[in-house]
Amino acid sequence: MTPAPQPAAKSLPLPEFVALLAMLMALVAFSIDAMLPSLPDIAQALSPGNVNRAQLVLTAFMMGMGLGTFFVGPISDAAGRKATLAGGLAVYILGAAAALWANSLEVLLLARFVQGLGASCGRIVPMALIRDLHSGPQMARITSIIMMFFMLIPAIAPTVGGLIALQFGWRGVFAVFILFGLVAFAWMMIRQPETLPRERRRALRPAELISGAVEVMGNREVRIYTLVITLGFGQMFAILSSAQQLYAAYGVTDTFPYWFGAGAVLAATASFFNARFVIRLGMLRLARGGYLMQIGASAVMLALVLSGLALGPQAMPVLFIWVVSVFFIAGITFGNINALAMQKMGHLAGMTASVLSAFSTIGAVLIAAPVGQMFSGSPLPLVLTTLVCSGLAWLLLGRVRPAS
């Protein structure tokens, strides 16, 4: 007997669907970038003896998000996408509220860790939602558009965060995080239909989780794409966590949000480029070409730094162009690599998104945290890290067979 066809998953109109998922992804970017102007104030208030420790406010959030992604995907495969988003947003709001009242750096870091746990739903569930409804190049195009917003958020987040901190202090930024979370929660609960029907859900049992994880990690291509995302995200987060101090070393202090925002706007054009050419050129070809361009840009930057031509305030335009190149390449590569990793895993969309994001996020922190702590006014550690990570990513993608 021929099995009855499965009912198509319900969805919002495509423009609203993309907007909602972009907001959920933006929750992650905003929670990181809006903190950048406040790091000196946090360091002065809670860690005056070691200003580099303020970077841990970003690292703690990323660690929480990385750990959360281990569980969010399987939970969404078992409980549904909507319930998982609701729970994650509630945890995010609670973490932001705890950070609002933190009276020591240790408490603040713990609150940021909890906030990151909740934010992991905004990193994982949107990818599963897209995979529930789309596949192949169409999934890559939608992912690229969402990633465009993810990369545009840094254009306004530091300015918004700086203005809030100027009026209400750095604690006021956490109040805005709470408001952001509440708006996302209400929009999702009111408008977004569930895309994973009960008959397609997987039981949240240890045996099921283990078998799903084994199947995902047993796929050679998924392993390669996970390593590539780890390297790409690691080099980007290393720059991001040191951005305020790096720009200050080049004479940019009060105007930092504007330089950072302009760079984000320029980098976001990569998503338009990718959305236009991904069907013509293919996801793998675009991603590998992007990392090859980054190898060239970072090799040139390394030569300029070692020669002294890219050091000091007069070299700020050179630094700016190089930083933009790193984020531009991220806009080309991340959407494609995520879509490639999910391509053959539609039956395990949540688990695949979790494995990919968990390993890549924690791996990226392990790359970025020590590099950030080595910062002493020169971009040399960041340039070397980017060159090595991009080179390894390019080599790894060369080991993937193009889809026929």
N, C-alpha and C positions, 0 to 999 in steps of 0.2 A: 504494500500500500504506500502510495506517495504521501510523505508527511505534509501536513498543512503548512502553508507559508506563514512565516512569522509576521506579525503586524509591524508596519513601519513605525519607527520611533517618532513621537511628536516633537515639534520644535517651534520656537518663536519665528516670526519673520526674520529672514537672514540678517538684515541690517541691525535689528534689535538684539538678535542672538550674538552677533559679533561685538556689539557695544557692551553687552553684559559681560561676556567673557573677557573683553579688553579691560573692563573695570576690575574684574577679579584678578587678572594678571597684574594690573597696575597697583593693586593692593600691596604686592610684594615689592615692586620697584619704589613706590612712594614711601613705604616703611623703611627703606634703606636710604634713599637719596634725600628725603626731607630732613634727615638727621645730620647731614654733612655740615651745614653752617653752625650747628649747635655743639659739635664735638669740642671746640676750644672751651666753651662755657662749661660743658660737663666735666672736662679735664680740670678746669680751675676749681670747680665746686667739689668734685668727688675724688680727683686724683691729681692734685697739684704737683706732686713730686715726680710724676712720670706721665707726660702728656700723651705718649704713644699708647698708653693703656686705654685711652678713650676710643681707639679703633675697635676695641673689643665689644663695644656697643653694637657695632655692625656684625662682628664675628659671632657673637652669642645668638643674634637673630638668625644668622645663616645656619649655625649648628642646630638650632631648634627646628628650622625648616627642613634641614637635611634629615634629621631623625624622624620628623613627622611624615615625610614622604614615604618612609618604609611602610607605614600603616594606612595612609589615606587611600591609596589605590585599592588594596584588597577590601578595605571597609566599604568603598564605593561600589565595588563589584558585588558585595553581599547585601548592603543596605540601600543601595541606590545612590545616584549622584546628588539628588536634592537634599536628602537627609544628611549626607556627609558634609556637604557645603554648609548647611545650617549649623552643625556641630562645630566645624572648624572655625567659622566666623565667630561663634560664641566664645571659643577659647581665645581667639585673637583679641576680642574686645576685653576679655578679662585680663589678659597679659598687658594690654595697653593701660588699663586702669591701675594695675599694680605698679607699672613703671611711673605713672603719673605721681604716685605718692612715695616713690623710693627715696630713702635718705642715706644710702651708701651705694658705692659703685657695685658691690657684690649683689645687693638686692636688685639694682637696676639691671645687671646682667642676667640674673635669674628671671626677672620679668620679661626681658627681651627674648630669652630662650623660649618662654611660654608663648609669647606673642608669635615667635617664629613657628612653633608647633602648629598654632592655629592657621597661620598664613600659608602653610603647606597645602591646604585645600585649594587655595587660589592658584597654586602652581600645578597641581596634579589633575584635579577634577575637570578643569576646562579642556585639557588634552583628551581625557576620556569622553567628555561630552562631544567633542568634535569627531572623535573616532566612532562614536555611536551612530553618527549621522553621515559621515563622509569618509572617503579614502583616497589614496593616490594623490595626483597633482592638485585636485580640488582641496583636499585636506591641507596640503602644503601652502596653497594660496591663502586659505583662511587663517592658518597658523601664522603666515607671514604678515598678514594685516594686523592680527592681534599683537604680534611681536613689534610691529611698528609703533603701536600705542605704548607697549611696554618700554620701548626705547625713547619715546617722546616724553614720557613722564619725567625723566631726569631734566628735561628742558625747563620745567616749571617747579619741580619739587624742591630744589634748593632755595629758589626764590621764595616760594610759599613758606617753606620751613623757616627761612631767615626772617621773613616778615612776622610770622607768628611768634618766633623767639624774641624778636625785637619788642613786640607789644606785650607778650605774656610770659617771657622767659622760656627756657628749653622745655619746661614741663607742659607748656601750652601745646607743643607739637603732639604730645601723646593724647591730649584731649581731641585734637583733630583726627588722630588715628581712630579713636573711639567712634567719632561721628562718621568717618569714612566706612568703618565696618558696619555700622547700623544701616546706612543707606544701601550698601551692597546686600546685606541680609534681607531688607524689606523688598528690594527689587527682585531678588532671586525667588523669595518665597511667594510673592504675588504673581509673577509673570512666567517664570521658567517651568515648563512641564518636565516631568520625569522622562528621561530618555532610555532608561534601562528597565524594561518590563520584568516582572517577577520571574517569569519562566527562563530568563537569560542570566539570572543572578547565580553566583557561586557561594556555597555555604562558607561561613567564616569559621572553618575548623582547621586545626593545625595540619592535618593531612592534606587538605585542599590547598592551604597556603604554601606548604612545602612543595607540593607537586606543581603548583602554578609558578612559583619562583624558580624551581628547577627547569621547567620548560622554557621560561623566559631567558634565564642565564645560560641554558644549554644551546641557545641560538647564537651561532658564531657572529653573525652580523650585529645582533643586539649588543654583544659584548664590545665589539669594535666601536659602535656608535656611542656607547656609554663612556668609553675611554676618551673618545674625541670630544664629547660634550664636557667631560671633566677638565680636559686641557684648555678648551676654549673659555669655559666659565672661570677657571682658575686664573688665567692671565687677565681676564677682564675684572674680576673681583679684586685682584692685587692692586690694580690701578685705582679702582673705585675706592677702596678702603684708605688709600693714601692720597686721594685727589686733593683734599683741602690743603694738606701740608705740602704736597708737590707743587701746586699752583702758587702757594705762598713763597716757596723757595725761588720762584721765578718772578717775584714782585707783585703777584696778584693776591690781594687780600679782600678788600671791601667789594671788589667787582667779581669775586669768585663765582657767585651764582649766575652771573650773566655770561661769563666765559663757558662755564659748565653747561648752561642751558643752550647756548649757541652750538656747542659741540654736539649736544644730544639731538638738536634739530637736524643738523647736517648728517649725523649718523643714521637718523631715522629714515632718510631717503633710500637707504639700502633695502628697506622692506618694499618700497614701491618698485625698485629695480628687480627684486626677487620675484614679486608677484607678477611682473610683466614677462619675465624671461624663463620662469621655472618650467613651464610646459614645453617651451621650445628647446631649451638646453638640457633639462633634466636636473633633478635634485642633487644627485651625487656629483655631477660635473661642476655645478655651481659651487657646491660646498668646497670641493677640492681646489677649485680655482681661487676661491676666497682666501684659503689658508696660504696658497702660494703667493698671493699678493701681499699678505701680512708678513711672510718671510722676507720678501724684498724690502718692504717698508721698515721693518725692524732692523734689518741688516744695515740699511742706510743710516737709521737713527743711532745705532750702536757706533758706527764709524764717526758720526758727528759728535757724539758724547765723548768718546775716547780722545778725539782731537781737540776737545774744548769748544768747538764751534756751536754746540747745542746746550751750553751751560750759561746761566745768568739771565737777568731780566730781558736783555736784548734778544735772547733766543726764544722768548715766549711763543712767537708764531710757529717756530719749528716744533716745539713741544706740543702745541695745540693741534697741529696737523697730524702728528703721530698718534696722539690720544684719540682723535676723531677716527683715524684709520682702524684702530683696534675695535671701537664700538661699531663702525660701519661694517667690518667683516663679521662681527657677531650678528648683525642684522641679516646678512646674507646666509650665514651658515646655520644658526640655531634652529630656525623653523624647518629647514630642509632636513637636518639630521634627526630632529624629533620625529618628523613625518616618516622618514626612512625607517627608523627604529620601530615605529608603530605599525608599519605597512602590513606585515604578516601576522600581527598579534591582535586582530580585532576581537577575538574571543577572550582575550586577557588584557583588554585595554587599560583597565585600572591598575592591574598588577605590573604591566609593562611600564606605564608612566611612573609608578612608584619606584621600581627598580632603577630605571634610568635616572630619575631626578634625585633619588636618595644617594646613590653612589656618586653621581656627578656633583651634587651640592657639597657633600662631606669631603669628597676628594678635592674640590675647588678650595674649600676652606683650608685644608691641609697644605695646599700650594700657596694660597694667598697670605695666610696669617703670618708665617715666618718671614715672608718677603716684606710685608708691611712693617713688621717690627724691626727690620734691618734699615728702614728708611733713615737717611741722615742728610738729606738735602739734595742728593743726586738721583736722577732717574735710572742710573745704571742697573740696579737690581731688577727694576721693572722691565727695562728693555731686554735684558738677558732672559728673564723669565718668559716674556712674550715670544722672543725668537725661538727658544727651545720648545715651548708648548706648541707653537704654530707648526714648527718643523715636524714634531712627532705626530701631530694631528694629520698633516698632509701625508706622511708616510703610512699611517694607519688606514686612511681612506683609500690609499692605493691598493690595499689588500682586500677590498670589497669588490666583488664582481658586479658590474653594472647590470641592472635589470634588463631582461631581453624584451 
